[in-house]
Amino acid sequence: MTPTIAIAGIAGLVWAIVLFRYGDLIAGCLAVLLVGSVFGHAFFHLSVITADRLLIVGLIGAYIVYRRLGLADPKPIAKGDVAVFLFIAVLAGSTITSNWQLDDAQPLATLLFFFCLPVAMYWIGRQAKLTEQSLLTIFGFLAVLAVYLGLTAFAETRQMWSVVLPKYIASTAYAEFLGRGRGPFLNPIGCGLYMSAGLFGAVQWWPRVRLAGRGVVMLTACVILLGIHCTLTRSVWIGAGIGLLMIAGLSIQKSWRVPMLVAVIIAGTAVAVTKRDKLNKFKRDKNVSVKDMSESASLRPILATVAWKMFLDHPLFGCGFGQYKEHDIEYLQQVVGDLDLEKARPYVQHNVFLAVLSQTGLLGFGAWMIMLGLWTRNAWLLWNSRQAPLWARQHALLLLALLAAYSFNGMFHDVGIISMVNMLLFFVAGVCQGLAPHIHEAREARRATNGPDRHLSHAVGASI
């Protein structure tokens, strides 16, 4: 173990030197996303030590050096930042005041690795120097990563195991979701959200390239959409569709938005009606029958009922972060209407909103919703700041689409505990928060342009 840790430490030192000399903080964040996604816990780990966690520790060190040398771009604290810190403080308080030693300190590990480290990514992305080149790098990185994930997902569903890399993806040691496009995350929802983000990033290149480049963008989007289909997960399909439609709808002229929305609703309704049975009953996992799949939807109301009853018993503070499976057993013997709650015994909560609500109560849920709401508001304001540079506005559009896909998937899965999902979301949100000064600059520019006319109009009104 000691030689391995020494080698990992040397590798981390070399990586930090390269980052400091040739890269920047955004490049470091993308390196963490890449390593954590493709070479994560299943690829290499020593206890809780993984390659991406070593990298993010090195990245935090690089950030401190950058900050001291004046190479970062610190911004004043905003409401969205306060909401992030408040949410993490509530989670930490809920964890510490509960049985955080449960299952070898699993609640504490979830807090640290699934929430605290993403907050570090948020902060570093926010404080990095953000230029057009760095934003285009983000769009390109997400698109290229999504192409790899899409091709891997296709190979998985066709059982072309020889071309599926890394090899642990095809291992029967990880039997859950085997046969679906789960990628290196070993989870089709996590894989689907990363592909959705890559799709949203790829289309940001459309207004920047000519005919040949647009052909590449379309080909890239088709590969990613194929991969999204291969997740065989309905929430991933719809979440990606909602995000893509949001980008298209906000990018076209206002006069086209209502007709496009009506056409999409009609087409979606037609597909839902004609293909309802097929969408509800189809084989997905290699080791799960069609019957099992058709019954999966019936579990959602049962799990929702359990979570709601837990919330009613612990409305303010919840049952404790990471304590869901310890407390749901108190309700499994009950029958509510036609719902047999006993069926929920083997399962974790399948709704991220109900998971937060039942574990942290109104205090944690409120802080979380405020955080997501402020992120959405900031992205919306940036997108509508017409004087802001296009690359900054495009990143706001990317975040809006990603939040839509994340929220829709979160209605059917606890996406907060899927590997690397929060890391992606918090990073994209942090960069968007770091672009907030462009909102103020656009406002000042608009005031400078409209100021004389506005004063003149007031003077005319007063004289009349």
N, C-alpha and C positions, 0 to 999 in steps of 0.2 A: 504493500500500500504506500509506504514512504517514497520509494522511487517513482511511483506513478504520480503522486502529488508533486514531487519535485519537478518531474517533466512537465506537468500541467502548469506549474508556477513559472517555469522557464518560458513555456509557450505563451503564457499570458503576458510576461514581461516583454517578449519580442513583439507580440501583437500590440501592446501599449506603445512601444517605441515607434512602430510602423504607423499607428494611428496618429501619434503626436507629430511625426515628421511629414507624413504624406497625406493623411486623411483629415477628417474633421469629425465633430460629434455626431452629425447625422450619419456619416459612414459607419461610425461605431455602433449606433443604434440599429442600423440595418444589418450589421454583422451579428448582433445579438439575436435579431429576429430570424435570420437565416440559420444560425447554428442551433438555436432553441427549437426551431421547427423541424429541421431535417436530422440533426444530430443531438436530440434531446435525451431524456431519461432512459428510454428503451435502447438507445444506441450506446450510451456510456454513462455510468454513475458509480460513485463510491459513497454509499449511504445517501446523504442528501446532496452530495456534490455532483454537479453535472457541468458539461462544457459551457453551456450558455450562462450558468450562474457564475462561473469563473470569469467569463467575459464581461458580464455586467458589473462585477466588482472592479475589474480593470477599467471599465468605462467610467464608473463613478470616480475612480482615481484620476483618470484623464480629464474628466470634467473639472475636478478641483484644480488641477494644474492649469488647464485652459483659463479658468476663472481668475486665478492669481496672476497669470501673464496677460490678462486682458484680451484673450482670444475668443472668449464667449461673448454673448450679447444679452446681458441681464435685462429683464423687463420688470416694471413695477408689478406688485401683487394685484391681481384682479379678483372679481367675485368668483369666477370659475375656479381659480386656484384655492380660494378659501373653502369652497364646497368640496374639493378633492380632499383637502386636509381634514375637514370635518367628518367626511365619510370614513376615511381611514381611522380617525380617532375613535369613532363610534364602533367600528369593527374591532379595533384593538381592545377597547374597553369591554365589549361583549365577549371577546375571546378570553381575556384574562380573568374576568369575573365568573366564567363558566369553567367546566372541567376541561381545560386546555390540554391536559395530559392524556386525554382519551385516545385509544388506538395509537400508542406510541407518539403522542403529541400531534396527531393529524390536524386538529383545528389550528394549532399554532403554525404548522407547516403550510396549511392552506392560506392563512393570513399573510405569511411572509412571502411565499413564492407566487401566489396567484393574485395578490393585491399590492403588497408593499413594493415588490420589485417593479411591477408595472407603473407604480407612482414614480419610481426613480426614472423610468423611461419617459414618463410624461414630463417630468421636470427638466431632464436633459434636452429632450426635443424642444421644449419651450424656450430654454435658455441658449440654444445653439444659434449661430449666425445663419439666418435663413435667406437664401438667395434663389434666383430663378433656377440656377444650376442644381442646387440641392433639392429643390422641389421636383424638378424633372427627374432627378436621380431616384427619388421616392416612387414616382409614378412608374418609371421603368423597372425598378427593382420588384415592385409588387406584381407587375405584369409578367416579368420573366419567371418569378417564383410560381405564379399561378399557371403558367404554361407547363412547367415541370410537374406541378400537382395534377393538372388536367390529364397529361399523358400517362402519369402514374396511375391515376384513378381508372382510366380506360383500360390499362393493362391489368389492373386488379380484377375488374369485372369480367375480363376475358380470360382470366387465369393465365396470363402470359408472365409467369413468375420470374423467368430468366431476365427480363428487362426491368423488373421492379427493384429499385434501389432507394435506400439501403435495404438489405436483405431481411431485416427484422420485420418489415411491413408484411411480408408473406409468411411469417412464422405462425404456426398453429399454437405456439405458446401464448399468443395474444388472440384468442378465439373470437372475442366480441367484435361484431361488425365485419368479420372476415368474409370476403366476397363482394363487399361494397367499396366504393372509392373513399377509403379512409385515410390514405396517404401516410406520411410519417407521423401524423398526429394520432394514428390508430383510432380515429374518430371521424365519421363522415361530416358531422356538423362543424367541427373545427376546421377540417379540410375545406369544406364548402364555404365557410366564412372567409378564409384566406383567398380562395379562388374568387369569391365575390369582390373582395378588396382589389385583387389583381385586375378583374374585369373593369371595375370603376376607375382604376389607375390607367389602364390601357386606353380607354376612350378619351381620356384627357389629352391624348396626343392628336386627336382628330383635327382640331383647328390649326395645328402647328405644322402639318405635313401636307405634301402635294399628293397627286394621284397615286403614285407608286407607294408612298408612305401610308396612304389610307388603305391601300390593299393589304399592307402588312398589318395594320391595325385591325382590319376586318378578319384576317386570317387568325390573328392572335385571339380575338374575341371568340371566334368559332371554336378554337381549341379549348379555351377556358370554359365556354358554355357546354361543350361535350363533357368535360370533366365534372362540371356541376351536375349535369344529368346523371353521370355515373356514381354520384354519391347515393342515388336512389332514396333521397330524403326530400319529402315534399316541402318542408319548411325552408330548406336550402334553395330549392327551385324558386319558390315564391319570394323569399327574401332577396335573392339576386335580381329577380324580375322587378320587384318594387324599387330597389336601388337604381337599376338601370333606367326604369321609366322616370324616376325622379330626376336623374341627370338629363335625360332627353327633354322632359317637360319643362325644366327650368332653363334649358339652353335654347329652346325654340322661341319664336315670337308668341306673345301672349294670346293673340287671336287664334293660334293653333292648339292651345292647351286644352280647352274644353272639348273640342271635337276629338282630340287624341284620347282624352280620358274616357269619353263616352264609348269610343271604339274599343278601348282596352277592356272596359267593364262588360260590354256586350260579348266580346270574344272570350273573356275569362268565364263568364256565366255559361256560355255555350259549351265550352270544354268541360266545366265542372259538372254540367247536367248530363252530357253524353258519355263522359268517361268516369262517372262517379264510382261505379263498381270496380273498375280497373285500378283507379287511383287508391281505393281503400284496401284492395286485396291484390297484392303482387309480392312475389318472393324477392327478398332483398339479401339478408344474411345467408351465408352458405349453410350454416347449421340450424337455421330457423325455418319453420314451415310457413306456408301461405296462411294457414289458419292462425298461427301465432301472430303473424303480421296484421291480419285483419282485426285481431283483438287488441292491438296496441292502442288504438284510438280510444277504446273504452276505458283504458286506465287513466286517461287525463282527468275526467271528472272525479274519479276516486281520489287521485293524488291531490287535486285541487280542494276537495272536501276536507281531507286530512289536514292540509296546510291551513285552511281557513279556520278550522276548529282549534288548531294549535294557536293561531293568532288571537282568536277570541279569548283564550285562556291566558295569554301573555301579550296583551295589546301594546304596551308601551315599549318594553325592552326585548320582547321575544323570548324564545327558549334558550338562546345563547348561540353565538356563531360557531358552526361546526357541530352542533348538537342535534341536528334534525333527526337522525336515525336513532338517537337515544330516547327521543320523546314521542316519535310517531307511534311507537308500540302501545302507548296508552290509549290510542284511538282505534286500533285495528280490529278490536273485538266488536265494534259497533256496526250497526246497519242503519244507513240513512236513506230512507225511501227504498229505491231499487238498487242502491249502491252497497256492495259488500266491501267494506274497507279493508278486509283481510287480504284482498288481492294486492294491496299496495306494499305488503311486507318486504318483498325482495328489492324494492326500488327506492332510489333517491328521488327527490322532488324533480319533476320534469318541467318546471316553470321558474325561470330565474327571478321573476318579480315576486312570486309566492315564496320562493326560497329565502329571499332577503327579508320579506315581510314576516314570515314565521320565525326566523332565527334572530332578527334584530328588532322586530316590532316597528311601530310607527317612527321611532327615533331614527333607526338605521334606514328604513325605507324612505322616509322623508328626505334624509341627507342624500341618499342615492339618487332620488328623482330630481332633487334640486341640482345636483351635479350634472346629470344627463340633460336636464332642461337648459342649464346655462351653457353647456357645450353646444347644444342645438341653437340657442339664441345667438351665440357668438359666431357660429358658422353661417347662420342666416344673414346676420348683419354684414359679415365680410363678403358673402356672395353678392349682396345687394349694394355694396360700395362700388359704384361704377368707376370711380376715379382710382380705385386700387388696381395694382397690376394684375394681369390675367392669371399668372401662375399662382398668385396668392388666392384669388377667387376660386380657381379650380380646386385648390386643396380644400377649401371650405365645402365645395360641392362633393368632393370625395368623402369628407367626414359626414355630411348629411346622409349620403347614400349608405355609408357603412353603419351609421347609427340606426337607419331604417332596417337594414338586414339583420343587425345584431338584435334589435328589439323584437322583430318578427320571429326569429329563431328562438329568442328567449321566452316567447310565449309557449313553446313546446319542449324546451330543453333548458337545463340549468347551465347556460353557456359560461357562467362565471367560474366554473370549476373545470372547464375544458382547457387542456394544456395550450398555452401561448395565445389564447384568444384575448384575454385582458391586456397582454403585452402589446398586441397590435392596436387595440382600441385606444388604450391610454397614450401610446406613442403618437398616433394620428391626431388625437385630441390635443396633446401637448404642443405639437407643431402648429396646429390651428390657433391655439391660444397665443403662441409666440408671434403669430401674424397679426394679432389684434391691433398693434400700432397703425397698421394700414387703414383700419376702420377710422381711427381718429384723424389720420392724414387726409383721407378722402373727405371727411366732414369739414376739415379746415379748408381744403381746396374748394369745396362746394360753397362754403360760406364766403370765401374770398371772391368767388365768381359771381355769386348771387347777391352779395352784400349790398353794393351800390344800388342795384335795381330794387332791392327790398326796401332800402331807406327811401328811395324815390317814390315807391308806391305808397309808403306810409305818409310821406309828405303830401302827395296828391290827395290821398284820402282825407287828411286833416284839413286841407284847404277847401275841399268840397263840403 
